[in-house]
Amino acid sequence: MTAPADPGGPTEPGAPDADGVRWRHLHRVTPLLNAWKVAVAIIAVFLFQGLDDVLRIGLPPLTLVLVLAGAVVLATVIGLIYSYLAWRRTTFAITPDAVVLRSGVLFRKERVARLTRIQAVEITQPILGRIFGFSGIRVESAGGSEANMSLAYLTADEGADVRNEVLARAAGLDLDGDPATQEAAATDGDGAPTDGASTGGAGAPATRAPAAPLLAPEAPEHPVLAVGASRLLVSLLAHGATVTVLLAVVALVVVVVLGEGGRWLFSAFLPLLGVLAFLWGRFTGEFNFRLATSPDGLRVRQGLLETKARTIPPGRVQALVVQQGPIWRALGWWRVRVTLASQGNAADGSETSDVLLPVGTRADVETVLELAIPELAASDRPALGAGLVGMDDGEGWVPSPRRTRFLDPLAYRRNAFLVMDHVIALRTGRIFRQLSLVPHERTQSLGVTQGPLERRLRVVSFRAHSSGSIEPTLPHLDDEVAARLMVEQADRARIARGSAGPERWMRRGPVTQGPDAG
């Protein structure tokens, strides 16, 4: 959320303010790394709006080159000045309850991310950042993309420390020290004052500096699985987009051979370029994918040109979806996506931001599901297997009635739902298989829709909505079955939220669920 900043401005970074909050600056190199963005924007405006006027003047070529060079230099200087002012006015702090970011040159704003609302913490390193040792921190908070904040740039070590501190405080660990810690830090084993304490002279009582916040260590991680470059490349070659490109290229060649290519070649180039960009983005974004577990949660590392290390704390998974296309079926491969409350109601445009498994076997899928939803047990695997590849009512699944075969002749035997102990599972698609899982406590709303043909056949489309970009929907469910399911699932969701674990997963004590429940 955003709120007006303190009119007096932030305290000098590095020193605690009156409330004991320590405000920090981003790294001094940040203005240099951000100046080019402002410069490019200014140059783009100049080229689109002022270049025609300059060309009409009829300047000599050398003078024209000097004018353009001067425009570039001026834009760079303006970019540097603005970026420096923005850097000077940007500070952040990590308190026991929230991450706070203050920014703005002309209009000041303060953004607060409550620790109980944090959905993920991500360290990003663009290629230049990897070369020079800088990284950015992205803190994702419940409430959609507008609630997220970016801390760029810090050194790689500072970025890791900030990530560790945010996750440790979100877990409920006390990093501000206690009286026993302060006493131990202020004296050595013989009771003599250390460098952190001073004496006021002979016989004077020792005065001790207040204890600084403890540095949160990085939680150990245990690798679970990795996706090699060869498997990723083969999966993209077997992707429907690749098949589309190949078919389009063949069609273009045929058209050109027949002598009609002049009209169609350019019009088909841009769509093909978009598909190729999609495949290239998928390859670079999911390159060297690795999944690990730690006390902080699930850790996902990926990226070729820009590397990302994302940590998803426990209990933040809103829904999961497992997908398989017709070509991947012959290879036995699946893809797993996850949605968090920070991703809003629609995808953020990135094809890799919500991936939990780019491509993997059925055994990999079962492992990922059990890690993302720890309540799933080994006894649930047969039911999940029926959700992946089964049809009809095997393992307790409730399918669409047979009368819907006229509406969906291929998939009506696949469309089904299953209520498990901790999740509701929806199974759809026969050519493009899909299995969606929504934990009971993450169910935000339930709904049904009914068209004219569905009304005549007494069926509805059922939806179990959770926060995020995934909206599991089951078409053509019997209307009476759907009515009972809505009532029962609402009760299950209410009970599950009441018995869910604490948002700060390492803090002991009674379970509380309030408005901050993520």
C-alpha positions in Angstrom: 0.0 0.0 0.0 1.1 3.6 -0.4 0.9 6.5 2.0 2.3 10.0 2.3 5.8 10.1 3.6 6.8 11.9 6.7 6.9 15.6 5.8 10.2 15.9 7.5 11.8 13.3 5.3 13.7 10.2 6.3 16.4 10.1 8.9 19.9 10.1 7.6 20.4 6.5 6.2 22.3 4.2 8.4 21.3 5.9 11.6 18.1 4.9 13.5 15.4 7.5 13.7 13.3 8.5 16.8 11.5 5.2 16.6 14.7 3.1 16.3 14.1 2.3 12.6 17.4 2.1 10.6 16.9 3.6 7.1 19.3 2.5 4.3 20.2 3.8 0.9 20.6 1.7 -2.2 24.1 1.3 -3.5 25.8 4.5 -4.8 26.2 2.9 -8.3 22.4 2.9 -8.7 22.2 6.3 -10.4 24.6 5.1 -13.1 22.7 1.9 -13.6 19.4 3.7 -13.9 20.5 6.8 -15.8 20.4 5.1 -19.2 16.6 4.4 -18.8 15.9 8.1 -18.4 18.3 9.0 -21.2 16.6 6.5 -23.6 13.2 7.9 -22.8 14.3 11.4 -23.6 16.1 10.4 -26.8 13.0 8.5 -27.9 10.8 11.5 -27.4 13.3 13.6 -29.3 13.5 11.2 -32.2 9.7 10.9 -32.5 8.7 14.5 -32.0 11.7 16.7 -32.8 13.8 14.9 -35.5 11.5 16.0 -38.3 11.8 19.6 -37.4 15.6 19.4 -37.2 15.7 17.7 -40.6 13.5 20.4 -42.2 16.0 23.1 -41.2 18.4 21.7 -43.8 21.6 21.7 -41.6 24.9 20.5 -43.1 25.6 16.8 -42.3 28.4 17.6 -39.8 26.2 20.1 -38.0 23.3 17.5 -37.9 25.6 14.9 -36.4 26.8 17.4 -33.7 23.2 18.3 -32.9 22.2 14.6 -32.5 25.4 14.0 -30.4 24.5 17.0 -28.3 21.0 15.7 -27.7 22.4 12.3 -26.6 24.9 14.0 -24.2 22.2 16.3 -22.8 19.8 13.4 -22.3 22.6 11.5 -20.5 23.3 14.4 -18.2 19.6 14.9 -17.4 19.3 11.2 -16.8 22.3 11.2 -14.4 21.0 14.2 -12.5 17.5 12.8 -12.1 18.7 9.4 -11.2 21.0 10.9 -8.5 18.2 12.9 -7.0 15.9 9.8 -7.1 18.7 7.8 -5.4 19.1 10.4 -2.7 15.4 10.4 -2.0 15.0 6.7 -1.9 15.5 4.8 1.4 14.2 1.6 2.8 13.9 0.0 6.2 13.1 -3.5 7.5 11.2 -3.2 10.7 9.9 -6.1 12.9 6.5 -5.8 11.1 7.1 -4.6 7.6 9.4 -3.6 4.8 9.1 0.2 4.1 10.2 2.0 0.9 10.3 5.8 0.6 10.9 7.3 -2.8 10.0 10.1 -5.1 11.6 13.4 -6.2 8.7 15.7 -6.8 5.9 13.5 -5.3 7.0 11.6 -2.2 5.4 8.3 -1.4 5.9 5.6 1.1 5.1 1.9 0.4 4.7 -0.6 3.2 4.8 -4.4 2.8 3.6 -6.2 5.9 5.7 -9.2 6.7 2.7 -11.4 7.1 1.6 -10.4 3.6 4.9 -11.2 1.8 4.4 -13.9 -0.8 8.0 -14.2 -2.2 11.4 -12.6 -2.1 13.4 -12.6 -5.3 17.0 -11.7 -6.1 17.6 -10.7 -9.7 20.9 -10.2 -11.5 21.0 -8.8 -15.0 24.0 -9.7 -17.1 25.8 -6.5 -16.2 24.9 -7.0 -12.6 26.5 -10.4 -12.7 29.7 -9.0 -14.2 30.1 -6.2 -11.7 28.5 -7.9 -8.6 25.2 -6.1 -8.2 21.7 -7.4 -7.7 18.2 -6.2 -7.1 15.7 -7.4 -4.6 12.0 -7.8 -5.4 9.6 -8.1 -2.5 6.2 -9.5 -3.6 3.3 -8.7 -1.3 -0.3 -9.8 -1.4 -2.5 -7.4 -3.4 -1.3 -7.7 -6.9 1.7 -6.3 -8.8 1.1 -2.7 -7.5 1.8 -4.0 -4.0 5.3 -5.3 -4.9 8.5 -3.3 -4.3 11.9 -3.3 -5.9 15.2 -2.5 -4.2 17.7 -2.0 -6.9 20.6 -2.0 -6.7 22.7 -3.5 -3.9 25.9 -5.5 -3.9 25.4 -9.2 -4.2 26.3 -9.7 -0.5 24.0 -6.9 0.6 21.2 -8.3 -1.5 21.6 -11.7 0.1 21.6 -10.1 3.6 18.5 -8.1 2.9 16.7 -11.2 1.5 17.8 -13.3 4.5 16.6 -10.6 7.0 13.2 -10.1 5.3 12.6 -13.9 5.3 13.8 -14.3 8.9 11.6 -11.6 10.2 8.7 -12.8 8.1 9.2 -16.2 9.7 8.9 -14.7 13.2 12.6 -14.7 14.3 13.7 -11.9 16.6 16.7 -10.2 15.1 16.7 -7.2 17.4 18.4 -8.9 20.3 17.3 -9.5 23.8 18.8 -8.3 27.2 20.8 -11.5 27.6 22.3 -11.0 24.1 23.1 -7.4 24.8 24.8 -8.3 28.1 26.8 -11.0 26.4 27.8 -8.7 23.6 28.8 -5.9 25.9 31.2 -7.9 28.2 33.6 -10.7 27.7 33.7 -13.9 29.8 35.4 -12.2 32.8 32.8 -9.4 32.9 35.2 -6.8 31.4 33.7 -4.4 28.9 34.5 -5.2 25.3 34.9 -2.8 22.3 31.1 -2.4 22.3 31.2 -0.9 25.9 33.0 2.0 27.4 33.7 3.3 31.0 33.4 6.8 32.2 36.5 6.6 34.3 37.7 4.9 37.5 34.8 3.7 39.5 32.3 5.0 37.0 29.6 2.6 35.8 30.1 1.1 32.4 27.9 2.4 29.6 27.1 0.1 26.8 26.0 0.9 23.3 22.6 -0.5 22.3 22.8 -3.9 20.6 22.6 -3.7 16.8 20.1 -5.9 15.0 21.4 -9.4 14.5 22.6 -10.4 11.0 20.3 -13.1 9.7 22.2 -16.1 8.4 21.3 -17.6 5.1 19.1 -20.7 5.6 20.6 -23.9 4.3 18.9 -25.4 1.3 18.6 -28.9 0.0 18.5 -29.4 -3.8 15.5 -31.3 -5.1 15.6 -31.3 -8.8 17.1 -29.5 -11.8 16.1 -29.2 -15.5 19.0 -29.5 -17.9 19.5 -27.4 -20.9 19.0 -30.3 -23.3 15.6 -31.3 -21.8 14.5 -27.7 -21.9 15.5 -27.3 -25.5 13.8 -30.5 -26.6 10.6 -29.5 -24.7 10.6 -26.2 -26.6 11.1 -27.9 -29.9 8.1 -30.1 -29.0 6.0 -27.1 -28.0 2.9 -26.1 -29.9 4.4 -22.7 -30.7 7.4 -24.3 -32.4 5.1 -26.5 -34.5 3.1 -23.4 -35.4 6.3 -21.6 -36.6 7.4 -24.6 -38.7 4.0 -24.9 -40.3 3.9 -21.2 -41.0 7.4 -21.3 -42.6 6.3 -24.2 -44.8 3.2 -22.3 -45.8 5.2 -19.2 -46.7 7.6 -21.2 -48.8 4.7 -22.7 -50.7 3.2 -19.2 -51.2 6.5 -17.8 -52.4 7.0 -20.7 -54.8 3.6 -20.1 -56.3 4.5 -16.5 -56.9 2.1 -14.9 -54.3 4.6 -14.2 -51.6 4.9 -10.5 -52.1 1.7 -9.6 -50.4 1.9 -12.1 -47.5 5.5 -12.3 -46.6 5.7 -9.0 -44.6 2.3 -9.5 -42.9 3.3 -12.9 -41.7 6.7 -11.8 -40.5 5.6 -10.0 -37.3 3.5 -12.8 -35.9 6.3 -15.2 -36.5 8.7 -12.9 -34.8 6.4 -12.7 -31.8 6.3 -16.5 -31.5 10.1 -16.7 -31.8 10.4 -14.1 -29.1 8.1 -16.2 -26.9 10.3 -19.3 -27.4 13.5 -17.4 -26.8 12.1 -15.8 -23.6 11.0 -19.2 -22.4 14.5 -20.7 -23.0 16.5 -17.8 -21.4 14.0 -17.4 -18.5 13.9 -21.1 -17.6 17.5 -22.0 -18.4 19.4 -23.8 -15.6 16.2 -24.3 -13.6 16.8 -25.6 -10.0 14.4 -26.2 -7.2 15.4 -26.6 -3.6 13.9 -26.6 -0.1 14.9 -24.6 2.9 13.5 -23.5 6.3 12.5 -20.3 4.4 10.4 -22.2 1.9 10.8 -23.2 -1.7 13.7 -21.8 -3.6 13.6 -21.5 -7.4 16.7 -20.5 -9.4 16.7 -19.9 -13.1 17.8 -17.7 -15.9 20.5 -17.4 -18.7 21.0 -13.6 -19.3 19.2 -12.5 -16.2 19.3 -14.9 -13.2 16.6 -15.0 -10.6 16.6 -16.6 -7.2 13.1 -16.7 -5.8 12.1 -17.8 -2.3 8.4 -18.7 -1.7 7.7 -18.9 2.1 5.6 -21.8 3.5 1.8 -21.4 3.1 1.9 -18.8 0.3 0.8 -21.1 -2.5 -2.7 -20.2 -3.6 -3.2 -22.7 -6.4 -1.3 -25.1 -8.6 -1.9 -26.2 -12.2 -0.3 -29.2 -14.0 -0.4 -29.1 -17.8 0.5 -31.4 -20.6 0.2 -30.9 -24.4 -0.4 -33.6 -27.0 3.3 -33.7 -28.1 4.6 -33.8 -24.6 2.4 -36.8 -23.8 4.5 -39.1 -26.0 7.6 -38.0 -23.9 5.8 -38.2 -20.6 6.5 -34.6 -19.7 4.4 -32.1 -17.7 4.6 -28.4 -16.7 3.7 -27.1 -13.2 2.6 -23.5 -12.6 2.0 -21.9 -9.2 0.0 -18.7 -8.3 0.6 -16.4 -5.4 -1.5 -13.6 -3.9 1.1 -11.1 -5.2 0.3 -11.9 -8.9 -3.1 -10.3 -9.1 -6.0 -11.5 -11.1 -4.1 -11.8 -14.4 -0.7 -12.9 -15.5 2.0 -10.3 -15.3 3.2 -10.9 -18.8 6.2 -13.1 -17.9 6.0 -16.7 -19.0 8.5 -17.8 -16.3 7.3 -15.8 -13.3 4.9 -18.5 -12.1 6.7 -21.7 -13.1 7.5 -24.3 -10.5 8.6 -27.0 -12.9 9.3 -26.0 -16.6 9.3 -29.6 -17.8 9.5 -32.8 -15.9 8.3 -36.4 -15.5 5.3 -37.6 -13.6 7.6 -38.5 -10.7 8.9 -34.9 -10.7 5.4 -33.6 -10.7 4.4 -35.6 -7.7 7.5 -34.4 -5.9 6.8 -30.7 -6.7 3.1 -31.0 -5.6 4.1 -32.6 -2.3 6.6 -29.8 -1.7 4.3 -27.0 -2.6 1.4 -28.5 -0.6 3.1 -30.4 2.3 -0.3 -31.7 3.5 -0.5 -34.0 0.5 0.6 -37.6 1.5 1.9 -40.6 -0.3 -1.6 -42.1 0.0 -2.9 -39.3 -2.2 -0.7 -40.3 -5.2 -3.2 -42.7 -6.8 -5.9 -40.0 -6.8 -3.4 -37.5 -8.2 -2.4 -40.0 -10.8 -6.0 -40.4 -11.8 -6.2 -36.6 -12.0 -3.2 -36.5 -14.4 -4.1 -39.3 -16.8 -7.4 -40.9 -15.7 -11.0 -40.7 -16.9 -14.5 -41.3 -15.6 -14.9 -42.0 -11.8 -11.8 -43.9 -10.9 -10.2 -43.2 -7.5 -13.3 -41.3 -6.4 -13.4 -38.6 -9.1 -16.8 -37.1 -9.9 -17.0 -36.6 -13.7 -19.4 -34.7 -15.8 -22.7 -36.5 -16.6 -22.9 -38.5 -19.7 -25.6 -36.2 -21.2 -22.8 -33.6 -21.7 -21.2 -35.6 -24.5 -23.0 -33.5 -27.0 -21.4 -30.3 -25.6 -17.9 -31.7 -25.2 -17.6 -35.1 -26.9 -13.8 -35.4 -26.5 -13.3 -34.3 -22.9 -16.6 -35.0 -21.0 -15.1 -38.2 -19.5 -12.0 -36.2 -18.3 -13.9 -33.3 -16.8 -14.2 -34.2 -13.1 -13.5 -33.0 -9.5 -12.2 -34.6 -6.4 -12.4 -33.3 -2.8 -9.3 -34.4 -0.9 -8.4 -33.8 2.8 -6.6 -30.6 2.2 -7.3 -29.6 -1.5 -10.0 -29.5 -4.1 -8.8 -30.9 -7.4 -10.3 -30.1 -10.8 -9.4 -32.2 -13.9 -10.1 -31.0 -17.4 -9.0 -31.6 -21.1 -8.3 -34.7 -23.1 -6.0 -33.3 -25.8 -4.5 -30.6 -23.5 -4.6 -32.2 -20.1 -4.8 -30.0 -17.0 -5.0 -30.7 -13.3 -5.7 -27.8 -10.9 -5.3 -27.9 -7.1 -6.6 -25.3 -4.7 -5.9 -25.7 -0.9 -9.1 -25.4 1.1 -7.8 -22.5 3.2 -6.9 -20.6 0.0 -10.3 -20.8 -1.5 -11.4 -17.1 -1.9 -14.7 -17.6 -3.8 -16.9 -20.2 -5.5 -19.1 -19.6 -8.4 -21.2 -21.3 -11.2 -22.1 -20.1 -14.7 -24.7 -21.5 -17.0 -25.4 -20.9 -20.7 -28.6 -21.7 -22.6 -27.4 -25.1 -23.7 -26.1 -25.9 -20.2 -29.5 -24.8 -18.8 -31.3 -27.2 -21.0 -29.0 -30.1 -20.0 -29.1 -29.1 -16.3 -25.4 -28.6 -16.0 -23.2 -25.6 -14.9 -19.5 -24.6 -15.1 -18.0 -24.6 -11.6 -15.2 -22.3 -10.5 -13.0 -22.4 -7.4 -11.2 -19.1 -7.3 -8.1 -18.2 -5.3 -5.9 -15.1 -5.2 -3.6 -14.9 -8.2 -3.6 -15.6 -11.9 -4.9 -19.2 -11.9 -8.7 -19.6 -11.9 -9.6 -23.3 -11.9 -12.8 -23.9 -13.8 -14.7 -27.2 -14.3 -17.2 -27.2 -17.2 -20.4 -29.1 -17.5 -21.0 -30.3 -13.9 -24.4 -31.5 -12.9 -26.2 -28.6 -11.3 -27.4 -30.4 -8.2 -23.9 -31.8 -7.6 -22.5 -28.3 -8.1 -24.9 -26.8 -5.6 -23.9 -29.3 -2.9 -20.3 -28.9 -3.7 -20.5 -25.1 -3.3 -22.0 -25.4 0.2 -19.7 -28.1 1.4 -16.6 -26.4 -0.1 -17.4 -23.1 1.6 -17.6 -24.9 5.0 -14.3 -26.7 4.3 -12.6 -23.4 3.4 -13.9 -21.8 6.6 -12.8 -24.7 8.8 -9.4 -24.9 7.1 -8.7 -21.2 7.6 -9.5 -21.5 11.2 -7.0 -24.3 11.8 -4.3 -23.2 9.4 -0.8 -22.5 10.8 0.5 -19.1 11.8 1.6 -16.7 9.0 5.0 -16.4 10.7 5.8 -20.1 10.3 8.7 -20.3 12.8 6.8 -18.5 15.6 5.4 -20.7 18.3 2.1 -19.9 19.9 -1.6 -20.1 19.2 -2.9 -20.0 15.7 -4.4 -16.7 14.7 -6.0 -15.8 11.4 -6.7 -12.2 10.8 -7.0 -9.7 7.9 -3.3 -10.3 7.1 -3.8 -14.0 6.3 -2.1 -14.5 3.0 
